[in-house]
Amino acid sequence: MKTGIPALLFCCIALPAAGLQSNGTYGELLEYRLQNDNEYTYLQIEAQTAENELLKVKTDSAIDVSLNTGDIVLSFGQGAGGTGISMNPDLKIRFPSLNNTGISFSAPWAASQAGTEAGAGIAVSTDLYSQNRRKHRLELAKAEFEAEKARRKYRAGRQIIEKKLLQDIQALYKEYTALLDKAMEEAQARIKYNQIKVQGYSEDSAKLRSSQLSLLSAEREHRQAAFSFSVTYRRFLESCGITDERDGSAEFMQTLSASVPERNLLTLDGLSADTYIQVADAEETYRLRTEERRIAASPLALSARTGYSFSRKDDSMPQHIQGGLTAEFPGGTASALVTVPVVGSDATTLKFGLTFKPFAAKNRRIDRETGSLQDTAERLKVSDLKKRFETDFSTMQLAREQLIWQRQISAEELSVYRQNAADHELWFKKGFASESERDQAELEYRKAAVRAVNANLSILLFNIETALQFNTDGGADSGQK
């Protein structure tokens, strides 16, 4: 039987890292992730996309310009007029945020064998009463809200990637802890085996054979844990751009443990439901949806239009002025337009129009009922989030206190186990302790060191998760260390 710390464990905690192509410090790992993690690029793309959408909405709300050729008609024949061409181009400029005020220019033109006819017109329109301005303000508010959320995520990109790194390191240490546990079980099984052997039991005795089988089982489980750790270790190195030509996990784990920064726990003072991102976003979403329902519930609109036009044909040039109103109401529209000649012998004309949808009133009642139900559901969602915040915040406070306790306890344990390992090393040299007992003390010290690192990692994760959940600069780096 072998004695001492098994060779498999030495592969993970004692070999020199001659083939390791990086020091593996926490700062280096984080810097590599920041430069190579695609999620950071995704966040940047999402932020830029949201900014582009916001710019588009701002432009659409400020001005809308359209240039239209109208129908271009070509005619061929031997009759009156013969071959000819006609078109009616126009230019329309509209300012949605200024009560939907617009101005349009038109220039009809026609030419044929019978002669040429040309004209021009200008018209101005505006909303006397409508929801168009509120609609554009709402669209702008929605776009600004989405852009701010994307900006916030992009600003938090470093923290998001660091959080992923910390979680990966925790997973690595979880496998490392499992490896140390199996190494401890093997060391204990070897101590028990040696004790029974020293007591004089023969190789054929049931007790010694049972102890030997337990030791063989512990060795096998240790090898399995070593393999599992090796897989996790190499995957982690690959994710950080590190090449390990020979197993250099000893130096890597030691360097990583020493380089994990110690930070103060963020204080929770001043944090409330008002600064909780989930609640703030839900309240803003509810405000926007409420405004959207209010706009939909006010379909009344009244717009006015006035214009001037003239046309020239042969020696005549008739001129007209126009004025009209258009009203929209639930289920229909009504319009009136008067045209008065200024020059020429044309008659004054008055046009009326009416459109009515008989089922619109019923649909409007259904929409109001649906809107009321949606409003209730969204208010309940906000209320539930606020209640959940109270529970989550209490959990955060307890977690913070536990982390303070864990850091303190792990530091005290580390000091005790470090001294215990040093004492056993001295006793072994003096012959007062066996090699297995010394190895067991060394393993206990290494497990305590891992617990201390894990406590530090948990604090870093707590700080990041807290900062990501609240609209704050991350809280002062004040609190207990």
Backbone torsions as a table, in degrees:
resi	resn	phi	psi	omega
1	MET	NA	145.0	178.7
2	LYS	-76.8	157.1	174.3
3	THR	-126.8	163.5	179.1
4	GLY	84.3	176.5	179.1
5	ILE	-62.0	129.3	-176.1
6	PRO	-58.5	150.5	-178.2
7	ALA	-61.2	-32.7	180.0
8	LEU	-60.0	-39.3	179.6
9	LEU	-68.7	-37.6	177.9
10	PHE	-61.5	-31.1	177.6
11	CYS	-61.2	-27.4	-174.9
12	CYS	-102.8	-16.0	-176.8
13	ILE	-132.6	-2.5	-173.0
14	ALA	-133.0	-13.6	-177.8
15	LEU	-74.6	144.1	173.5
16	PRO	-68.9	150.8	-175.2
17	ALA	-99.5	61.7	-176.8
18	ALA	-64.7	-30.5	-176.7
19	GLY	-98.2	4.9	-177.3
20	LEU	-79.9	120.1	-173.6
21	GLN	-90.7	28.4	176.4
22	SER	-164.8	150.9	175.7
23	ASN	-70.1	-25.8	177.4
24	GLY	74.3	26.4	177.3
25	THR	-73.2	156.2	-177.6
26	TYR	-58.0	-42.8	-179.7
27	GLY	-61.7	-40.5	178.9
28	GLU	-66.0	-41.6	179.8
29	LEU	-63.4	-43.5	-179.4
30	LEU	-65.3	-42.1	-179.6
31	GLU	-62.6	-40.3	178.6
32	TYR	-64.3	-44.0	179.7
33	ARG	-61.6	-41.8	-179.2
34	LEU	-62.2	-35.6	-177.0
35	GLN	-84.5	-20.3	-171.9
36	ASN	-122.7	-9.3	179.1
37	ASP	-77.1	121.8	-177.3
38	ASN	-65.2	-22.0	-178.1
39	GLU	-61.3	-35.3	178.1
40	TYR	-62.7	-40.0	176.9
41	THR	-66.0	-40.9	178.3
42	TYR	-59.7	-43.4	-180.0
43	LEU	-63.2	-39.1	178.4
44	GLN	-65.3	-41.6	179.0
45	ILE	-64.5	-43.7	179.3
46	GLU	-61.9	-41.0	179.5
47	ALA	-65.0	-43.2	180.0
48	GLN	-67.3	-37.7	177.6
49	THR	-62.6	-43.7	178.9
50	ALA	-64.4	-38.3	177.3
51	GLU	-64.1	-39.9	178.4
52	ASN	-64.4	-40.8	178.3
53	GLU	-64.3	-39.1	178.0
54	LEU	-63.8	-44.1	178.6
55	LEU	-61.9	-39.1	179.1
56	LYS	-63.3	-45.2	179.9
57	VAL	-64.6	-40.7	178.3
58	LYS	-61.1	-42.9	179.7
59	THR	-64.6	-45.5	-179.9
60	ASP	-63.8	-32.1	-179.6
61	SER	-77.6	-25.1	-176.5
62	ALA	-83.7	-48.2	-174.6
63	ILE	-155.8	145.5	176.9
64	ASP	-133.1	120.8	-177.4
65	VAL	-122.0	133.1	175.8
66	SER	-137.5	138.1	178.5
67	LEU	-119.7	123.8	-171.9
68	ASN	-126.8	133.6	177.7
69	THR	-80.2	-16.9	-173.5
70	GLY	71.0	-174.4	177.7
71	ASP	-77.4	125.2	174.1
72	ILE	-98.1	117.4	-173.6
73	VAL	-113.3	125.9	173.4
74	LEU	-108.6	130.1	-179.9
75	SER	-122.5	143.4	-179.4
76	PHE	-133.6	133.6	178.5
77	GLY	170.4	175.6	-179.4
78	GLN	-107.2	-2.5	-176.8
79	GLY	-78.9	-159.5	180.0
80	ALA	-60.2	130.8	-179.7
81	GLY	89.6	-35.5	179.5
82	GLY	60.4	-142.7	-179.8
83	THR	-73.6	138.0	-179.0
84	GLY	-162.2	176.0	179.1
85	ILE	-144.2	143.7	177.5
86	SER	-145.1	152.6	176.8
87	MET	-155.4	162.2	-179.1
88	ASN	-139.7	70.4	-179.1
89	PRO	-70.2	151.8	176.5
90	ASP	-149.7	158.3	177.2
91	LEU	-125.8	126.9	-179.4
92	LYS	-122.4	131.8	177.1
93	ILE	-125.4	127.3	-176.6
94	ARG	-131.0	143.2	179.1
95	PHE	-118.2	90.8	-174.2
96	PRO	-58.1	-37.4	-176.5
97	SER	-77.2	-10.4	178.2
98	LEU	-106.4	62.3	180.0
99	ASN	54.9	32.2	177.4
100	ASN	59.6	29.3	-179.6
101	THR	-66.9	137.0	-178.8
102	GLY	-142.5	158.2	176.4
103	ILE	-136.1	138.2	-178.5
104	SER	-132.6	146.9	177.6
105	PHE	-124.1	136.3	177.0
106	SER	-132.3	151.6	-178.8
107	ALA	-145.3	77.1	177.8
108	PRO	-65.4	144.8	-178.1
109	TRP	-150.5	140.1	179.1
110	ALA	-147.6	143.9	178.2
111	ALA	-141.5	136.8	178.2
112	SER	-152.4	-176.3	178.5
113	GLN	-64.7	-23.2	-178.8
114	ALA	-80.0	-15.9	-179.6
115	GLY	142.5	-171.8	-178.5
116	THR	-119.6	139.7	177.5
117	GLU	-129.0	131.0	-179.4
118	ALA	-139.4	155.6	179.5
119	GLY	-159.3	-179.2	178.7
120	ALA	-158.0	154.1	179.0
121	GLY	-152.5	153.2	176.5
122	ILE	-135.9	139.7	-179.7
123	ALA	-141.4	145.0	177.7
124	VAL	-124.2	134.6	179.1
125	SER	-134.2	154.8	177.8
126	THR	-158.6	156.7	176.5
127	ASP	-87.8	123.2	173.4
128	LEU	-78.2	-35.6	175.3
129	TYR	-154.6	125.3	176.5
130	SER	-168.4	175.4	178.2
131	GLN	-102.6	8.4	-175.7
132	ASN	-61.2	-41.9	-179.5
133	ARG	-64.5	-42.1	177.8
134	ARG	-64.6	-37.3	178.9
135	LYS	-61.2	-45.5	-179.2
136	HIS	-68.7	-36.2	175.2
137	ARG	-63.5	-39.3	178.8
138	LEU	-65.1	-45.8	178.5
139	GLU	-60.3	-38.5	178.3
140	LEU	-66.8	-41.6	179.1
141	ALA	-64.2	-40.0	177.7
142	LYS	-62.7	-45.9	-179.3
143	ALA	-64.3	-39.4	178.3
144	GLU	-66.0	-38.0	178.7
145	PHE	-63.4	-47.2	179.6
146	GLU	-65.4	-38.5	179.3
147	ALA	-65.6	-39.8	179.8
148	GLU	-66.9	-38.3	176.7
149	LYS	-63.3	-42.2	179.0
150	ALA	-66.3	-40.1	177.5
151	ARG	-62.2	-43.1	-178.1
152	ARG	-61.4	-43.1	179.1
153	LYS	-65.6	-38.3	-179.9
154	TYR	-68.0	-41.4	177.5
155	ARG	-62.0	-31.9	-179.6
156	ALA	-88.1	7.3	-176.0
157	GLY	-56.7	-42.6	-180.0
158	ARG	-61.8	-42.9	179.8
159	GLN	-67.0	-38.1	179.5
160	ILE	-62.9	-43.5	-179.6
161	ILE	-71.0	-37.6	177.1
162	GLU	-65.2	-35.9	176.7
163	LYS	-61.4	-43.6	177.6
164	LYS	-61.8	-41.1	178.9
165	LEU	-63.0	-45.1	179.6
166	LEU	-61.1	-40.9	178.8
167	GLN	-65.0	-38.2	177.3
168	ASP	-67.0	-39.0	178.1
169	ILE	-65.6	-40.7	177.1
170	GLN	-60.7	-41.6	177.8
171	ALA	-63.0	-38.5	177.6
172	LEU	-63.7	-44.8	179.6
173	TYR	-69.6	-27.1	175.7
174	LYS	-63.6	-44.7	176.7
175	GLU	-66.6	-37.7	179.8
176	TYR	-65.5	-39.9	177.3
177	THR	-63.9	-41.9	178.0
178	ALA	-61.4	-38.1	177.2
179	LEU	-63.9	-44.7	178.6
180	LEU	-63.9	-37.7	177.8
181	ASP	-60.7	-45.1	-179.9
182	LYS	-68.6	-34.7	175.7
183	ALA	-64.8	-38.4	177.4
184	MET	-64.1	-44.2	178.9
185	GLU	-61.5	-39.0	178.3
186	GLU	-66.7	-41.9	179.1
187	ALA	-62.9	-42.2	178.6
188	GLN	-65.9	-39.5	178.1
189	ALA	-64.7	-36.5	179.2
190	ARG	-69.5	-40.3	177.5
191	ILE	-60.3	-45.7	-179.7
192	LYS	-63.0	-41.8	179.9
193	TYR	-62.6	-45.8	-179.5
194	ASN	-64.6	-37.5	178.4
195	GLN	-62.6	-44.4	179.8
196	ILE	-66.3	-39.0	-179.8
197	LYS	-65.2	-39.8	179.7
198	VAL	-65.8	-29.3	-179.3
199	GLN	-70.2	-5.3	173.6
200	GLY	97.4	9.6	178.0
201	TYR	-69.0	140.3	-179.3
202	SER	-77.8	164.4	-179.0
203	GLU	-63.9	-23.8	-178.1
204	ASP	-90.3	-4.1	-177.1
205	SER	-70.6	147.8	-178.3
206	ALA	-64.5	-37.7	-176.7
207	LYS	-67.3	-46.0	-179.7
208	LEU	-68.2	-38.4	179.5
209	ARG	-65.2	-40.2	178.2
210	SER	-63.5	-41.2	178.4
211	SER	-66.1	-37.3	178.7
212	GLN	-65.5	-41.1	178.1
213	LEU	-64.4	-38.1	177.4
214	SER	-63.5	-39.5	178.6
215	LEU	-66.3	-42.9	178.2
216	LEU	-62.4	-39.0	178.2
217	SER	-65.2	-41.3	178.7
218	ALA	-64.7	-38.9	177.7
219	GLU	-64.0	-41.6	179.9
220	ARG	-64.1	-45.0	179.3
221	GLU	-65.1	-33.2	177.0
222	HIS	-65.8	-42.1	178.2
223	ARG	-63.2	-39.5	177.8
224	GLN	-63.2	-43.1	178.8
225	ALA	-64.4	-37.2	178.8
226	ALA	-65.0	-39.8	178.5
227	PHE	-65.8	-44.3	179.9
228	SER	-61.3	-43.0	177.8
229	PHE	-63.6	-41.1	-178.8
230	SER	-60.6	-40.6	179.2
231	VAL	-64.4	-48.6	179.7
232	THR	-62.9	-39.9	-179.2
233	TYR	-61.9	-47.2	-177.2
234	ARG	-70.6	-35.7	175.3
235	ARG	-63.6	-39.4	178.9
236	PHE	-64.6	-43.9	178.9
237	LEU	-59.8	-43.0	179.9
238	GLU	-61.0	-39.4	-179.2
239	SER	-68.9	-15.5	180.0
240	CYS	-110.4	9.6	176.2
241	GLY	70.3	30.5	-177.6
242	ILE	-109.1	137.7	176.0
243	THR	-108.0	130.2	178.9
244	ASP	-121.6	94.5	-176.2
245	GLU	-69.0	-27.6	175.2
246	ARG	-134.7	151.9	-175.2
247	ASP	-57.4	105.0	179.0
248	GLY	-117.0	32.2	-175.5
249	SER	-64.8	-26.2	-178.8
250	ALA	-60.2	-57.1	-178.0
251	GLU	-65.6	-38.1	-178.5
252	PHE	-61.5	-50.0	-178.3
253	MET	-64.0	-37.8	179.4
254	GLN	-66.6	-44.6	179.7
255	THR	-64.8	-43.5	-179.6
256	LEU	-62.3	-45.3	-179.5
257	SER	-60.3	-41.4	-177.2
258	ALA	-73.5	-23.1	-173.5
259	SER	-97.2	-9.5	177.6
260	VAL	-63.3	120.1	-174.3
261	PRO	-67.9	145.4	173.9
262	GLU	-95.1	124.0	-178.1
263	ARG	-122.3	154.5	172.5
264	ASN	-73.7	146.1	174.4
265	LEU	-68.9	134.2	177.9
266	LEU	-63.7	140.7	175.3
267	THR	-77.9	146.7	178.2
268	LEU	-97.4	2.2	179.1
269	ASP	-63.5	137.7	177.9
270	GLY	86.6	-8.9	177.7
271	LEU	-86.5	137.0	-177.2
272	SER	-151.1	179.7	178.4
273	ALA	-61.2	-28.8	-179.1
274	ASP	-67.7	-27.5	-179.9
275	THR	-102.1	-0.6	179.0
276	TYR	-75.1	121.0	-171.3
277	ILE	-60.1	-42.6	-179.2
278	GLN	-60.1	-43.2	-179.7
279	VAL	-69.0	-45.7	-178.9
280	ALA	-60.7	-42.5	179.1
281	ASP	-66.7	-40.3	179.3
282	ALA	-64.9	-39.7	178.8
283	GLU	-66.3	-40.5	179.0
284	GLU	-67.6	-40.3	177.0
285	THR	-61.9	-41.5	178.5
286	TYR	-64.2	-40.6	179.5
287	ARG	-62.5	-43.7	-179.9
288	LEU	-67.0	-41.4	179.5
289	ARG	-67.0	-36.3	177.4
290	THR	-63.9	-43.7	177.8
291	GLU	-62.8	-38.9	178.7
292	GLU	-62.8	-41.1	178.7
293	ARG	-68.4	-38.0	178.8
294	ARG	-63.7	-40.1	178.3
295	ILE	-64.8	-43.8	180.0
296	ALA	-65.0	-27.8	-178.7
297	ALA	-82.1	-2.2	-179.5
298	SER	-122.5	76.0	-174.9
299	PRO	-83.1	-0.1	-178.5
300	LEU	-69.4	139.0	178.3
301	ALA	-153.6	145.4	177.4
302	LEU	-139.5	125.0	-179.6
303	SER	-128.9	153.6	-179.0
304	ALA	-124.0	151.8	-179.3
305	ARG	-142.9	137.9	175.0
306	THR	-140.3	150.7	-176.6
307	GLY	-162.0	169.4	178.9
308	TYR	-136.9	140.6	178.8
309	SER	-147.8	156.3	174.0
310	PHE	-146.8	160.1	175.6
311	SER	-142.0	148.7	-179.0
312	ARG	-123.2	126.0	176.4
313	LYS	-144.9	124.1	-175.5
314	ASP	56.2	-121.7	-177.3
315	ASP	-101.5	2.0	-177.5
316	SER	-103.8	151.7	177.4
317	MET	-144.9	78.1	178.9
318	PRO	-66.6	146.1	179.7
319	GLN	-131.3	145.0	-177.6
320	HIS	-138.2	153.7	167.5
321	ILE	-121.2	147.7	-177.9
322	GLN	-129.3	154.5	174.0
323	GLY	-152.8	139.5	-178.0
324	GLY	-157.2	164.5	177.3
325	LEU	-130.0	144.4	173.8
326	THR	-130.3	128.9	-179.6
327	ALA	-119.4	136.0	174.4
328	GLU	-114.2	136.7	-179.9
329	PHE	-142.9	166.1	-178.5
330	PRO	-55.8	114.1	176.3
331	GLY	95.8	1.6	-179.4
332	GLY	179.8	-179.0	177.1
333	THR	-139.5	153.7	176.2
334	ALA	-136.9	142.5	-178.1
335	SER	-141.5	152.9	176.4
336	ALA	-144.3	136.5	-177.9
337	LEU	-140.5	127.8	178.0
338	VAL	-115.2	134.6	178.5
339	THR	-120.4	123.3	-176.2
340	VAL	-118.9	126.5	177.6
341	PRO	-73.3	138.0	175.7
342	VAL	-101.0	-42.9	176.7
343	VAL	-130.5	131.6	179.3
344	GLY	116.6	177.8	-175.2
345	SER	-106.0	11.7	180.0
346	ASP	-64.8	153.6	-179.8
347	ALA	-84.3	153.6	172.0
348	THR	-71.1	134.5	-179.4
349	THR	-122.7	150.5	178.4
350	LEU	-133.2	120.4	-178.7
351	LYS	-110.5	140.4	175.3
352	PHE	-126.3	148.6	175.7
353	GLY	-147.8	146.3	-179.3
354	LEU	-144.3	131.3	174.2
355	THR	-124.6	133.6	-177.7
356	PHE	-139.8	134.6	176.6
357	LYS	-113.9	108.8	-172.0
358	PRO	-65.3	-24.6	-177.4
359	PHE	-94.7	1.2	-177.7
360	ALA	-64.8	-36.0	-178.8
361	ALA	-63.1	-42.0	178.7
362	LYS	-64.6	-44.5	178.4
363	ASN	-61.9	-34.9	178.9
364	ARG	-65.0	-40.8	177.1
365	ARG	-63.3	-40.9	178.4
366	ILE	-63.8	-42.8	179.2
367	ASP	-62.3	-40.0	178.5
368	ARG	-63.9	-42.3	179.7
369	GLU	-65.2	-43.0	178.0
370	THR	-62.4	-42.4	178.6
371	GLY	-61.7	-38.9	178.4
372	SER	-64.9	-41.5	178.5
373	LEU	-65.2	-42.7	178.6
374	GLN	-63.1	-40.0	179.1
375	ASP	-62.1	-43.8	179.1
376	THR	-62.6	-44.9	-179.2
377	ALA	-62.4	-41.0	-178.2
378	GLU	-71.8	-35.5	176.0
379	ARG	-66.0	-38.9	177.8
380	LEU	-64.7	-37.6	179.0
381	LYS	-62.7	-44.3	178.3
382	VAL	-63.3	-42.9	179.5
383	SER	-62.4	-42.8	179.2
384	ASP	-63.7	-39.1	179.1
385	LEU	-64.4	-38.3	178.3
386	LYS	-66.3	-40.1	177.7
387	LYS	-66.1	-41.6	179.7
388	ARG	-64.5	-33.9	178.7
389	PHE	-60.3	-42.3	-179.8
390	GLU	-58.1	-42.6	178.7
391	THR	-67.9	-46.7	-179.0
392	ASP	-63.1	-37.8	-178.4
393	PHE	-68.3	-39.2	175.9
394	SER	-62.3	-40.4	177.5
395	THR	-63.2	-39.8	178.6
396	MET	-64.2	-40.4	179.0
397	GLN	-63.4	-43.1	178.0
398	LEU	-64.9	-41.4	179.4
399	ALA	-62.4	-38.9	179.8
400	ARG	-64.1	-44.6	178.4
401	GLU	-62.9	-39.3	179.4
402	GLN	-65.8	-38.2	178.9
403	LEU	-65.8	-38.5	175.8
404	ILE	-60.2	-45.2	-179.8
405	TRP	-65.2	-43.4	-179.0
406	GLN	-61.5	-43.2	-180.0
407	ARG	-62.9	-43.0	-179.0
408	GLN	-65.4	-47.2	-178.3
409	ILE	-64.9	-44.5	-178.0
410	SER	-64.0	-35.5	177.7
411	ALA	-66.6	-42.3	178.4
412	GLU	-65.5	-43.5	179.0
413	GLU	-61.6	-42.7	-178.4
414	LEU	-60.2	-41.5	179.2
415	SER	-63.6	-42.9	-179.3
416	VAL	-65.2	-48.2	-176.7
417	TYR	-70.2	-29.9	176.0
418	ARG	-64.3	-45.2	178.9
419	GLN	-65.8	-38.7	179.5
420	ASN	-63.2	-41.6	178.8
421	ALA	-65.3	-41.1	179.0
422	ALA	-64.6	-40.9	178.6
423	ASP	-63.0	-44.0	-179.2
424	HIS	-66.4	-33.7	176.5
425	GLU	-64.0	-42.0	178.5
426	LEU	-66.7	-43.9	-179.8
427	TRP	-64.2	-36.3	179.1
428	PHE	-64.1	-41.8	-179.9
429	LYS	-65.1	-30.3	-179.8
430	LYS	-89.7	-3.7	178.0
431	GLY	86.3	10.3	-179.8
432	PHE	-89.3	-10.9	180.0
433	ALA	-138.0	147.3	179.6
434	SER	-78.2	166.3	178.0
435	GLU	-63.8	-36.9	179.8
436	SER	-66.3	-39.6	178.2
437	GLU	-65.9	-38.7	176.7
438	ARG	-63.8	-42.5	-179.6
439	ASP	-65.0	-38.0	178.9
440	GLN	-64.0	-41.6	178.3
441	ALA	-63.7	-38.4	178.4
442	GLU	-65.3	-40.0	178.7
443	LEU	-66.4	-39.9	177.8
444	GLU	-61.9	-38.4	178.1
445	TYR	-65.9	-42.4	-179.8
446	ARG	-65.5	-37.9	177.4
447	LYS	-65.3	-38.8	177.5
448	ALA	-65.0	-37.5	178.2
449	ALA	-64.4	-39.6	178.1
450	VAL	-65.2	-41.0	178.4
451	ARG	-61.8	-37.4	178.6
452	ALA	-66.1	-42.0	178.2
453	VAL	-65.1	-42.9	179.5
454	ASN	-61.8	-36.8	177.0
455	ALA	-63.1	-39.4	177.8
456	ASN	-66.4	-43.1	178.6
457	LEU	-62.0	-39.9	-179.8
458	SER	-64.0	-36.3	178.1
459	ILE	-67.6	-42.6	177.7
460	LEU	-61.0	-42.7	178.6
461	LEU	-65.2	-41.6	179.1
462	PHE	-60.0	-44.9	-179.9
463	ASN	-61.4	-45.0	-178.3
464	ILE	-67.0	-46.4	-178.6
465	GLU	-63.1	-37.0	177.3
466	THR	-65.3	-45.8	-179.9
467	ALA	-63.2	-34.5	-178.9
468	LEU	-74.2	-19.2	-176.2
469	GLN	-94.8	-9.4	-175.1
470	PHE	-127.8	148.0	174.3
471	ASN	-82.0	81.4	-179.4
472	THR	-152.8	165.1	179.7
473	ASP	-75.0	16.7	177.8
474	GLY	98.0	4.1	176.2
475	GLY	70.9	150.1	-179.9
476	ALA	-64.2	148.3	177.2
477	ASP	-80.3	50.4	-178.5
478	SER	-115.3	149.7	-173.1
479	GLY	140.6	-171.4	-174.8
480	GLN	-87.8	146.7	-178.9
481	LYS	-102.5	NA	NA
